[in-house]
Amino acid sequence: MLLAAAGFALGVVTFQQLPELPHAGWLLFLLPVLWCWWHFPRTGLLCAVLAGFLWGQAFALASQPSSIPEAMLEDVVLASGVIEGIPDSNPQRSRFFFRASHLQQGGLALPGSWRFRVSWYGHASRPVAGDKWVLPLRLKLAHGYRNPGGFDYAGWLYARQVIHTGYVKGEGTPAGRQLWSLDRLRQKLAEDIFLSGISHRSAAVLSALVVGDRSALSREDKSVFAATGTSHLIAISGLHIGLVAALVYLLVQWGWRRIPQLCCRWPAKVAAAPFAMLAALIYAAMAGFSIPTQRALIMLLIVMLGTLFRRSAESVHVLGLALFAVVLWDPLSVISAGFWLSFGAVAAILFLASGGTGRFFWLWLQPGIFLALAPLLVWQQLPVSVFSPLVNLLAIPVFAMLIVPLSMAAVVSQLVYPDLGQLLMSVVGWLLNGVLMLLDVVALWSPVLHWEAVPVGMLLFLGMVALPALWLTMKCTCHPLWQLSLFSILLLCLTLYAKRVSAPLPNHFRFALMDVGQGLSVVVRTARHVLVFDAGPRFPSGFNTGSAVLLPYFESQGIRSIDKLILSHSDVDHIGGAPDLIQNLPVGERLSGELSGLGLKDVRHCLAGETWWWDGVRFEILYPPVGAGREGNDASCVLKVTAGRHSALIAGDVERWGEAWLVEFAPGKLKSRIVVAAHHGSASSSSEEFIRAVQPRYVLFATGRANRWGFPREEVVNRWQATGASTLNTAAEGAIEFNLGADEAAAALSWHSVSRRYWHK
C-alpha cells in the first residue's frame, strides 16, 4: 500500500510542476489507467504514478478559483460578502479573506462566489469574522515576488482558493452578520486570550496553539522557534491533534473500564475511538480546518476507524493509506513543506519502532527524527538546528503533558467558569514564559549550519561511503537508527549536490536584477566577492525585501557575506531592506549617494571616478561627481561593471540632470551591453541623449506589477526599443539574471520562465 501511495503522490507532484494546465481531454485516460491498476498488479507502480498525475489535473480543473472580468480590475468594485478566517490586524491595517457573492461596477452586476485576500488600511475597529459587508475594493491578480529561493506567495494563495488580492478604497457598509460562524468563535477565543493578563508574547503563542492564529507572533519569535527546531510546537498539526485525541482516548478508556456493564457491550479500546475522533475534529475546527490540520485529521481518522471496526493492519499500510487519502483529498498539499515534514516524521518514527521500542526508545527517537528530516529541511531551505533533538526531547513532554492540556482546559473554563479559566490561563502563561526564555538562550547559542560550504568532493566521498554501508546494514541485523543515519547522509549528499550553485569563474560575473516589486535591488557576484546595489523597499508593517527576497536568495546561492553594499540614495524603495540585511549577514564597505535619511552607520559617499577590481572584473562609479550637492533622485550612485567585452550599467534613480552630466563628462564610459533603466522607467529619466550614449542590447526595468505610477512609461519603453534593444521588466519576468564574461554570450534568464506553475497568472 505504501509503495502504491508513494507512486500516486509522485504523480501528483509531477503534475504540480507544470507551467500550464493540460487539455481536459487527457482525463479520458483516467478510467483505463485505473482499470489497468486493478487488473494488472505488476504494473501497479506505473499506474499509480499515472493515476496521480491525472487526478492532479482533474482536481485542478474542477477546483479552479472563479475569476473576474479584466475590466473590473481597472476601477473600484463594490463587493458584497462575508469575512472568513480570523483577521490579521494591527494599528495600521487589517488583512483577511473575503468571500464575495456579488460584484457590481457601474451598470455591470455579477453574482457568483469569489474569495479575495483583502487589506483594509486605517479602519477604526478590527473586522470581525462572520460579519457581512459591502466593500469598495480595488482588486488585482494575486502575485508575489519571484526570485530564486523565494516564497511562492501566489501558490500559497491558490491553495486557499484565492487568485485576486486587493484593498478597501473608501468606507465599507455593514450588512449584518452570519447567524453562526466558527471563525467568529475562534476570534473571540483569541481576543479573550490577549485580555487574560498574560504577557503578549505568551498570548501570541497560546493563540497559535488554541485557535491556529499565528498572526500575533513577532518575526523574532518565529526566528527563535525556527532556530531551535521547535516551529512544529506552535503549528496545530499532527502532534497537537494527536496529543488531544490520545488524551481523550486514554481518559475515556479509563472511565469506561470503571463500568463493567459498558465493557460487556463494547471493549474500552473500541468505545474510546469515537470520542477521540470527536476531540480531534473539535480541535481541528478550532484551528479553522487549516491545511495542516486537515492532513493530521485524515491520518488520525484512518487509525481510529481501524480501531473502531476492529481491523488490525501493519503500520506501514496505515501510513500508505493516510498518504493516499491526504493527496486524494488535496493534491495541492504536496507543494507545502509541512506535507513532507509531517509524513517524513511519521515514517521515521515507524521505521525506528520497527527495531523494537525497548526501554530507551524515547532517547534515540528525537535524534532519529532529526536525521530523517534534515535532508527535507535543507531541500526546503529551512533552518536545521543541531540542538533540535535535545530541545524537543525536553519541550515535547512539557507541551504534551502540561501546556496543551492546560491551554484547552483554560479556554473551555473561561466559557463556563471564568475564574477557574483565568487561574489556568495564568499558569499556562507562566509556563510559556519559562519555555520561551529557555528557547531564547538556545537560539542565541545555536550554530548556523552553512551546508553550501561543503565541497563537492566531500559530498561525493560521503555518498560513496554511505551507499555501500547502507546496503550492507540492510543485509544484517543493525539498529534502525544506524540505518536511518546512513540513509539520511546519502539523501543529504544528493540534496546538497542537486542544490549547489557554483560561483562565476575568474574574469566573469553574475548579474541578478531581483524582483522586489516597486523598488530596486541588484546583486553582482564574482568568483570570490559579492556586491549588492540597493536592497528594495520596506513597508509600515515591517515587511521588507531584505528578509523576504535577498536573504532567501543568498541562502539558495550559498552567499554568506556581502563585500560591498551600495545604496543609491535614501528613498525607502531602495534602502528599505538594508537594515535586515546588515543584521543577518556580515556586510563590508557601505556607500551611498545620499547619507541623510539612511538611518545607517558607517556609510560613506560614493563618488565618480572610484574604481576597483574583483577577480578580473572592473567596477567603476560614474556618478555623482565630487561637490555636486544634489539631493533625492539626482544624488543616486551610478555603477558600471565590466568583464571582457560585456558590461552592465546600473543607473539608480538619476533623472535628466544626472543623465545630462553623464553624457557630458563620461560619454565614453556609458556604452553597456545591459542597463537598468533609471528611476524604474519614469518619464523624468531615459533622455534620448543618454540612450544614444548607452546603446544597450538589453534594457531592464525594476517595477511592481500594475504600479500606480504606470512605470515603465510607454514613451520611455518606445525610446529604448527604437535603438534595437530588448526590454525586460521584473513585473513580468521576476528576477532577471545574466552570466557575463570574456567568453560568455549575454543571454537573459527569466526566473518566471524557469519557475512558472499553472497557478501563476
C-alpha positions in Angstrom: 0.0 0.0 0.0 2.8 2.4 0.9 4.5 1.9 -2.4 1.3 2.5 -4.4 0.5 5.6 -2.3 4.1 6.9 -2.9 3.6 6.4 -6.6 0.3 8.2 -6.6 1.9 11.1 -4.7 4.8 11.2 -7.1 2.3 11.5 -10.0 0.6 14.4 -8.2 4.0 16.1 -7.5 4.9 15.8 -11.2 1.7 17.4 -12.3 2.2 20.3 -9.9 5.4 21.2 -11.7 3.6 22.0 -15.0 3.6 25.6 -16.2 0.2 25.3 -17.8 -2.9 23.1 -17.3 -3.0 20.3 -20.0 -6.1 19.9 -22.2 -9.0 18.3 -20.4 -9.0 15.5 -23.0 -6.2 13.8 -21.2 -8.6 12.9 -18.4 -10.1 10.3 -20.8 -7.1 8.1 -19.8 -8.0 8.1 -16.1 -10.5 5.3 -16.2 -8.3 3.0 -18.4 -5.4 3.6 -16.0 -7.5 2.7 -13.0 -8.7 -0.4 -14.8 -5.1 -1.5 -15.5 -4.1 -0.7 -12.0 -6.9 -3.1 -10.7 -6.4 -5.9 -13.2 -2.6 -5.9 -13.7 -0.9 -5.7 -10.3 2.6 -5.9 -11.8 2.0 -2.5 -13.4 0.7 -1.1 -10.2 3.5 1.4 -9.6 3.4 2.9 -13.1 -0.4 3.0 -13.0 -0.3 4.7 -9.6 2.0 7.4 -10.9 -0.2 8.0 -14.0 -3.3 8.0 -11.8 -1.8 10.5 -9.5 -0.9 12.8 -12.4 -4.4 12.6 -14.0 -6.1 13.1 -10.6 -4.0 16.2 -10.0 -5.2 17.5 -13.4 -8.9 16.6 -12.6 -8.7 18.3 -9.2 -7.0 21.4 -10.7 -9.7 21.7 -13.4 -12.6 21.2 -11.0 -11.3 23.5 -8.3 -10.1 26.5 -10.2 -11.0 29.6 -8.3 -13.5 31.9 -10.0 -12.0 34.7 -12.0 -13.5 38.2 -12.6 -13.6 40.2 -15.9 -10.4 42.1 -16.5 -12.5 45.3 -16.9 -13.3 45.1 -13.2 -9.6 45.2 -12.3 -9.3 48.8 -13.7 -11.6 50.5 -11.2 -13.2 50.1 -7.8 -15.7 47.2 -7.5 -18.5 47.0 -4.9 -18.2 43.5 -3.4 -20.9 42.1 -1.1 -19.8 39.2 1.0 -18.6 37.9 4.4 -15.3 37.9 6.3 -13.7 34.5 6.6 -11.0 33.4 9.0 -9.5 35.4 11.8 -8.5 38.9 10.5 -4.8 39.7 11.0 -5.0 43.2 12.4 -2.5 45.9 13.7 -3.0 49.6 14.3 -2.2 50.4 10.6 -4.2 47.8 8.8 -6.4 44.6 8.9 -5.9 41.7 6.4 -8.5 39.0 5.9 -10.1 36.6 3.5 -13.4 37.9 2.0 -15.9 35.6 0.4 -17.8 37.7 -2.1 -21.2 36.6 -3.5 -22.0 39.7 -5.6 -19.9 42.2 -7.6 -21.0 45.5 -9.0 -19.2 48.1 -11.1 -21.3 50.8 -12.7 -24.2 49.1 -14.5 -22.4 45.7 -14.5 -23.6 43.3 -11.8 -22.2 39.7 -11.3 -23.5 37.0 -8.9 -21.1 34.2 -8.0 -18.6 33.1 -5.5 -15.1 34.6 -5.2 -12.5 34.5 -2.4 -10.3 37.6 -2.1 -7.3 38.4 0.2 -8.2 42.0 1.3 -6.2 44.6 3.2 -8.1 47.4 5.0 -6.0 50.4 5.9 -7.0 53.0 8.5 -10.2 51.2 9.6 -11.1 52.3 13.2 -12.1 48.9 14.6 -10.9 45.3 13.9 -13.1 43.5 11.4 -15.0 40.5 12.9 -15.1 37.1 11.3 -18.6 36.3 10.0 -19.6 39.9 9.5 -21.2 40.7 6.2 -20.0 43.9 4.4 -20.4 45.8 1.2 -16.8 46.8 0.5 -15.4 49.1 -2.3 -12.4 47.1 -3.4 -9.5 47.8 -5.8 -8.6 44.3 -7.0 -5.7 42.8 -8.9 -4.4 39.4 -9.9 -2.6 37.8 -7.0 1.2 37.6 -7.4 4.3 37.6 -5.2 7.9 38.2 -5.6 9.5 35.7 -8.0 13.2 35.0 -7.1 15.4 32.0 -6.6 14.9 30.7 -3.1 11.8 32.9 -2.6 8.4 32.0 -1.1 5.7 31.3 -3.7 3.0 33.6 -2.3 0.8 33.1 -5.4 0.9 29.3 -4.8 0.1 29.8 -1.1 -3.0 31.8 -2.1 -4.0 29.5 -4.8 -4.1 26.6 -2.4 -6.6 28.7 -0.4 -8.8 29.4 -3.5 -7.6 32.9 -4.0 -6.4 34.4 -7.3 -7.2 38.1 -6.6 -6.0 40.4 -3.9 -7.0 44.0 -3.2 -7.6 46.7 -0.7 -10.6 48.6 0.6 -10.8 52.0 -1.1 -13.1 54.2 0.9 -15.7 53.2 3.5 -17.5 49.9 3.7 -21.1 49.4 4.6 -22.1 46.8 7.3 -24.7 44.3 6.0 -25.4 42.2 9.1 -23.7 39.0 10.2 -24.0 35.3 9.8 -26.2 33.5 12.3 -23.4 31.2 13.2 -19.7 31.5 12.4 -17.0 29.2 13.7 -14.4 31.8 12.8 -16.2 34.4 15.0 -15.9 32.0 17.9 -12.3 31.4 17.2 -11.7 35.2 17.0 -13.5 35.6 20.3 -11.3 33.0 22.0 -8.2 34.6 20.6 -9.3 38.0 22.0 -10.0 36.5 25.4 -6.5 35.1 25.5 -5.0 38.5 24.9 -7.2 40.1 27.5 -6.4 37.5 30.1 -3.4 39.4 31.6 -0.6 37.1 30.5 2.3 38.6 28.5 1.7 39.5 24.9 4.4 37.1 23.8 2.8 34.1 25.7 -0.6 35.2 24.5 0.6 35.1 20.9 1.9 31.5 21.3 -1.2 30.4 23.2 -3.4 31.9 20.4 -1.4 29.9 17.9 -1.8 26.7 20.0 -5.5 27.0 20.6 -7.1 28.6 17.5 -4.2 28.3 15.0 -3.8 32.1 14.7 -0.1 32.9 14.3 -0.5 36.5 13.1 0.4 37.9 16.5 3.8 36.1 16.6 6.6 38.5 16.1 9.3 37.9 13.5 11.8 37.5 16.3 9.8 34.8 18.0 9.3 32.9 14.7 13.0 33.0 14.2 13.6 31.6 17.7 11.3 28.7 17.1 13.0 28.1 13.7 16.5 28.3 15.1 15.7 25.7 17.8 13.7 23.3 15.6 10.5 23.8 17.6 8.3 25.5 15.0 6.1 22.4 14.9 5.2 23.1 18.6 3.2 26.2 17.7 1.6 24.9 14.5 -1.6 22.9 15.1 -0.9 19.7 13.1 -0.3 16.1 13.7 1.5 16.5 17.1 -1.2 18.6 18.7 -4.2 16.8 17.3 -2.6 13.5 18.1 -2.0 14.7 21.7 -5.6 15.9 22.2 -7.0 12.7 20.7 -4.7 10.5 22.7 -5.5 12.3 26.0 -9.3 11.9 25.4 -8.8 8.3 24.2 -7.0 7.4 27.4 -9.4 9.2 29.7 -12.4 7.6 28.1 -10.7 4.2 28.3 -10.0 4.7 32.0 -13.6 5.8 32.7 -15.1 3.0 30.6 -13.3 0.3 32.4 -14.8 1.5 35.7 -18.2 0.5 34.5 -18.4 -3.3 33.9 -21.8 -3.2 32.2 -20.3 -1.0 29.5 -17.3 -3.2 29.0 -19.5 -6.1 28.4 -21.1 -4.4 25.5 -18.1 -2.7 23.9 -14.4 -3.0 24.7 -12.9 0.1 26.2 -10.4 0.5 23.3 -13.3 0.4 20.7 -15.6 2.7 22.7 -12.9 5.3 23.2 -12.2 5.7 19.5 -15.3 7.8 18.6 -14.6 10.2 21.5 -11.0 10.6 20.3 -12.2 11.3 16.8 -14.7 13.8 18.0 -12.0 15.6 20.1 -9.7 15.7 17.1 -12.5 17.1 15.0 -13.3 19.8 17.5 -9.6 20.8 17.8 -9.3 20.9 14.0 -12.4 23.1 13.9 -10.9 25.5 16.4 -7.9 25.8 14.1 -10.2 26.7 11.3 -9.6 23.4 9.4 -6.3 24.7 8.1 -4.5 22.6 5.6 -2.1 21.1 8.1 -5.0 20.2 10.5 -6.9 18.6 7.6 -3.9 16.4 6.9 -3.4 15.4 10.5 -7.2 14.8 11.0 -7.3 12.4 8.0 -4.3 10.4 9.3 -5.9 10.2 12.8 -9.3 9.2 11.5 -7.8 6.3 9.5 -6.1 5.0 12.6 -9.2 5.4 14.8 -11.5 3.9 12.2 -9.3 0.8 12.2 -9.7 0.6 15.9 -13.4 1.2 15.8 -14.1 -1.6 13.3 -11.5 -3.8 15.0 -9.3 -4.1 11.9 -5.7 -4.6 12.6 -3.2 -3.5 9.9 0.5 -3.0 9.7 1.6 0.5 10.5 3.3 0.7 7.0 -0.1 0.1 5.4 -1.8 2.6 7.6 0.8 5.2 6.7 0.3 4.4 3.0 -3.5 4.7 3.3 -3.1 8.1 5.1 -0.7 9.3 2.4 -3.1 8.3 -0.3 -6.1 9.8 1.5 -4.4 13.2 2.1 -3.2 13.5 -1.5 -6.5 12.4 -2.8 -8.3 15.0 -0.7 -6.0 17.9 -1.5 -3.4 17.3 -4.3 -2.1 20.9 -3.7 -0.9 19.8 -0.3 2.3 18.3 -1.9 3.6 21.9 -2.6 3.9 22.7 1.1 6.9 21.9 3.3 4.5 20.8 6.1 3.3 17.9 4.0 6.8 16.4 3.5 7.9 17.1 7.1 4.8 15.6 8.7 4.9 12.4 6.7 8.7 12.2 7.0 8.5 12.4 10.8 5.8 9.7 10.9 7.7 7.5 8.6 10.9 7.9 10.7 9.0 7.0 13.9 7.6 3.9 12.4 10.9 2.8 11.0 12.7 3.3 14.3 9.9 1.4 16.1 10.4 -1.5 13.7 13.5 -2.4 15.6 11.5 -2.7 18.8 10.6 0.1 21.2 12.7 -1.0 24.1 13.3 0.7 27.4 15.3 3.7 25.9 13.3 4.1 22.7 12.4 7.7 23.7 16.0 8.7 24.0 17.0 8.0 20.4 13.6 8.8 18.9 14.3 12.5 18.6 17.8 12.1 17.0 16.2 9.7 14.5 13.5 12.2 13.6 16.2 14.9 13.3 18.3 12.8 10.9 15.2 11.9 8.8 14.1 15.5 8.4 17.5 17.1 7.9 17.5 16.5 4.1 13.9 17.7 3.8 14.7 20.9 5.7 17.7 21.6 3.5 15.7 20.9 0.4 13.0 23.3 1.5 15.6 25.9 2.6 14.5 25.8 6.2 16.9 26.1 9.2 18.4 22.9 10.6 19.1 23.2 14.3 21.7 20.9 15.8 20.1 21.4 19.2 16.7 20.3 17.9 16.9 16.7 19.3 17.8 17.8 22.8 15.3 20.7 22.8 12.4 18.6 21.5 13.3 15.8 24.0 12.5 18.2 26.8 10.0 20.5 25.1 7.6 18.0 23.7 6.8 16.3 27.0 6.2 19.8 28.5 3.8 20.7 25.7 2.2 17.3 25.7 1.6 16.9 29.4 1.2 20.5 30.6 0.8 23.3 28.1 -1.6 21.8 25.6 -4.0 20.2 28.1 -3.9 23.2 30.4 -4.5 25.5 27.4 -7.5 23.6 26.3 -8.8 23.4 29.9 -8.3 27.2 30.3 -10.1 28.1 27.2 -13.1 25.9 27.9 -13.2 27.1 31.6 -13.3 30.7 30.6 -16.5 30.0 28.7 -18.3 28.3 31.7 -16.3 29.3 34.8 -14.2 32.4 34.1 -12.4 32.5 37.5 -11.0 29.0 37.0 -10.2 29.8 33.4 -8.3 32.9 34.5 -6.3 30.9 37.0 -5.4 28.2 34.4 -4.5 30.9 31.9 -2.1 32.4 34.4 -0.4 29.0 34.9 -0.1 28.5 31.2 1.3 32.0 30.7 3.9 31.3 33.4 4.9 28.0 31.8 5.2 29.6 28.3 7.3 32.5 29.7 9.8 29.9 31.1 9.9 27.9 27.9 10.3 31.0 25.7 13.2 32.2 27.9 15.0 28.8 27.6 14.4 28.8 23.8 15.9 32.4 23.6 19.1 31.1 25.2 19.3 28.0 22.9 18.6 30.2 19.8 21.4 32.6 20.9 23.9 29.8 21.1 22.6 27.7 18.2 25.3 27.5 15.5 24.3 28.3 11.9 25.0 25.4 9.6 26.3 26.5 6.2 25.6 23.5 4.1 26.7 25.2 0.9 30.3 25.3 2.3 30.6 21.5 2.0 32.9 20.9 -1.0 31.5 18.8 -3.9 34.4 16.3 -3.4 33.3 15.8 0.2 29.7 15.2 -0.9 30.8 12.6 -3.4 33.0 10.9 -0.9 30.3 10.7 1.8 27.8 9.5 -0.7 30.2 6.7 -2.0 30.8 5.6 1.6 27.1 5.8 2.8 25.6 3.9 -0.2 27.6 0.6 0.2 27.4 0.9 4.0 23.6 1.2 3.8 23.4 -1.8 1.5 25.5 -3.8 4.0 23.4 -2.8 7.0 20.2 -3.8 5.2 21.6 -7.3 4.8 22.4 -7.8 8.5 20.7 -7.0 11.8 21.5 -3.5 12.7 19.9 -0.9 14.8 17.3 1.1 12.8 19.0 4.4 13.9 22.2 3.4 12.3 20.4 2.5 9.0 18.4 5.7 9.1 21.7 7.7 9.7 23.3 6.2 6.6 20.2 6.8 4.5 19.9 10.4 5.7 23.6 11.1 4.9 23.1 9.7 1.4 19.9 11.7 0.9 21.5 14.9 2.3 24.5 14.5 -0.1 22.2 14.1 -3.1 20.1 17.1 -2.0 23.2 19.3 -1.5 24.7 18.2 -4.8 21.4 18.9 -6.6 21.1 22.4 -5.0 24.7 23.5 -5.4 25.2 26.8 -7.2 28.8 27.4 -8.3 30.3 30.9 -8.2 31.3 32.5 -11.5 34.8 31.8 -13.0 37.5 34.5 -12.7 37.0 37.3 -15.2 33.3 36.6 -15.1 30.4 38.0 -13.1 26.8 37.0 -12.4 24.3 39.9 -12.6 20.9 39.5 -11.0 18.2 42.1 -11.0 15.9 41.0 -8.2 12.1 41.2 -8.2 11.4 43.4 -5.3 8.2 45.0 -6.6 8.3 48.7 -6.9 11.9 49.2 -5.9 15.4 48.3 -6.9 17.9 45.6 -5.9 20.8 44.2 -7.9 23.3 41.5 -6.8 26.6 41.3 -8.6 28.8 38.2 -7.9 32.3 37.5 -9.0 34.4 34.4 -8.2 35.0 35.4 -4.6 33.1 38.6 -4.0 29.5 39.9 -3.7 28.2 43.4 -4.3 24.6 44.5 -3.5 23.3 47.6 -5.2 20.2 48.7 -3.2 18.0 46.5 -1.1 14.4 47.1 -2.2 11.5 48.6 -0.2 10.2 48.4 3.4 6.6 48.8 4.4 5.0 50.2 7.6 4.0 46.7 8.7 7.8 45.8 9.0 7.7 43.6 5.9 10.8 44.3 3.8 12.5 42.7 0.8 15.8 42.3 2.7 14.3 39.4 4.6 11.7 38.3 2.1 13.8 38.4 -1.1 17.5 38.9 -0.6 18.3 36.7 2.4 16.5 33.6 0.9 18.3 34.3 -2.4 21.6 34.4 -0.7 20.8 31.2 1.1 19.9 29.5 -2.2 23.1 30.8 -3.8 25.4 29.9 -0.9 26.3 33.5 -0.2 27.3 34.1 3.4 28.6 37.7 3.3 28.4 40.9 1.3 31.7 42.6 0.4 30.2 45.9 -0.6 26.7 47.4 -0.2 25.8 50.4 -2.3 22.6 52.3 -1.5 22.0 54.6 -4.5 20.1 57.2 -2.4 17.8 57.4 0.6 14.4 56.6 -0.9 12.7 53.8 1.0 12.1 51.7 -2.1 15.9 51.4 -2.4 17.1 51.2 1.2 14.2 49.5 3.0 15.7 46.0 3.1 19.2 47.2 4.2 18.8 47.1 8.0 17.7 43.4 7.9 20.5 42.6 5.5 23.1 44.2 7.8 21.6 42.5 10.8 21.7 39.0 9.4 24.9 39.0 7.2 28.4 40.4 7.5 28.5 43.5 5.3 31.7 45.1 4.4 32.0 48.6 2.9 28.9 50.7 2.7 28.4 53.5 0.2 25.6 55.9 -0.8 25.0 59.0 -2.9 22.8 60.5 -0.1 23.7 60.0 3.5 20.9 61.9 5.1 17.8 59.8 5.7 19.6 56.4 5.6 19.5 55.7 9.3 22.6 53.5 9.0 26.1 53.8 10.4 29.5 53.6 8.8 28.3 54.7 5.3 30.4 57.0 3.1 29.7 58.9 -0.1 30.1 57.1 -3.5 31.9 59.5 -5.8 32.5 59.5 -9.6 35.9 58.0 -10.6 36.1 55.4 -7.8 37.4 52.1 -9.4 38.2 48.7 -8.1 38.9 45.2 -9.4 37.5 41.9 -8.1 38.6 38.6 -9.7 39.3 40.2 -13.0 36.1 42.2 -13.1 36.2 46.0 -13.2 33.8 48.1 -11.1 33.6 51.9 -11.6 31.3 54.5 -10.0 30.4 57.0 -12.7 28.2 59.4 -10.7 27.6 61.5 -8.6 30.5 64.0 -9.1 32.5 65.5 -6.3 30.8 68.5 -4.8 27.6 68.1 -6.8 25.4 68.7 -3.8 22.4 67.0 -5.3 19.6 65.5 -3.2 16.9 62.9 -3.9 16.9 61.0 -7.2 19.8 63.0 -8.7 22.0 62.1 -5.8 21.9 58.4 -6.9 25.0 56.4 -7.4 25.6 55.1 -10.9 27.7 51.9 -11.2 29.3 50.2 -14.2 30.5 46.6 -14.1 32.8 45.3 -16.9 34.2 41.9 -17.7 35.9 41.5 -21.2 33.5 42.8 -23.8 30.4 42.7 -21.6 29.3 45.4 -19.2 26.3 46.3 -17.1 25.2 49.8 -16.1 23.0 50.5 -13.0 21.6 54.0 -13.2 19.8 54.1 -9.9 17.1 56.9 -9.9 19.1 59.6 -11.7 16.9 62.0 -13.7 17.6 64.3 -16.6 20.1 66.5 -14.8 22.2 63.5 -13.8 21.9 61.9 -17.2 23.0 65.2 -18.8 26.1 65.3 -16.6 27.0 61.7 -17.5 26.6 62.4 -21.2 28.8 65.5 -21.0 31.5 64.3 -18.7 31.6 60.5 -19.1 30.3 59.8 -22.6 32.8 57.1 -23.5 32.1 55.1 -20.3 28.3 54.8 -20.7 28.1 52.2 -23.5 27.0 49.0 -22.0 25.6 45.7 -23.0 23.0 45.8 -20.2 21.4 48.8 -18.5 19.0 49.0 -15.6 16.8 51.9 -16.7 16.9 54.9 -14.4 14.0 55.6 -12.0 12.1 52.4 -12.9 11.3 53.8 -16.4 10.0 57.2 -15.3 9.4 59.9 -18.0 11.8 62.1 -15.9 14.7 59.8 -17.0 15.9 58.0 -20.0 16.6 61.0 -22.2 17.3 60.4 -25.9 20.9 61.7 -25.5 21.5 59.2 -22.6 20.0 56.4 -24.6 22.3 57.1 -27.6 25.3 57.1 -25.3 24.5 53.8 -23.7 23.5 51.8 -26.8 22.4 48.7 -24.8 21.4 45.3 -26.0 19.1 44.7 -23.0 17.2 47.3 -21.0 15.9 46.2 -17.6 13.0 47.8 -15.8 12.6 47.3 -12.0 8.9 47.9 -11.3 6.0 46.5 -9.4 3.1 44.9 -11.3 0.3 47.3 -12.1 2.1 50.1 -10.0 0.2 53.3 -9.5 2.8 55.4 -11.4 2.4 53.5 -14.6 6.2 52.6 -14.7 7.7 52.0 -17.1 6.1 54.7 -19.1 5.2 53.7 -22.6 7.1 56.5 -24.3 10.3 55.5 -22.3 10.0 51.9 -23.4 9.5 53.1 -27.0 12.6 55.2 -26.9 14.8 52.3 -25.7 13.2 49.9 -28.2 13.9 52.3 -31.0 17.6 51.6 -30.6 17.0 47.9 -31.2 17.3 47.0 -27.5 15.3 44.2 -25.9 13.3 45.3 -22.9 12.6 43.1 -19.8 10.6 44.0 -16.8 10.8 42.3 -13.4 7.0 42.8 -13.0 6.6 40.2 -15.8 9.8 38.3 -15.7 10.6 38.1 -12.0 14.3 38.1 -11.2 16.4 38.6 -14.3 19.9 37.1 -14.4 22.9 37.3 -16.7 26.2 35.4 -16.6 28.7 37.6 -18.3 32.4 37.4 -19.1 35.0 37.4 -21.8 33.8 34.1 -23.4 30.1 34.3 -22.4 27.2 35.3 -24.6 24.9 37.8 -22.9 21.6 35.8 -22.6 18.9 36.7 -20.1 17.5 34.1 -17.7 14.0 35.0 -16.5 13.1 33.4 -13.2 9.4 33.5 -14.2 10.1 31.2 -17.2 12.1 28.8 -15.0 9.7 28.6 -12.1 6.4 29.1 -13.7 3.5 27.0 -12.5 -0.1 26.7 -13.8 -1.4 28.9 -10.9 0.9 31.8 -11.9 -1.3 34.2 -13.8 
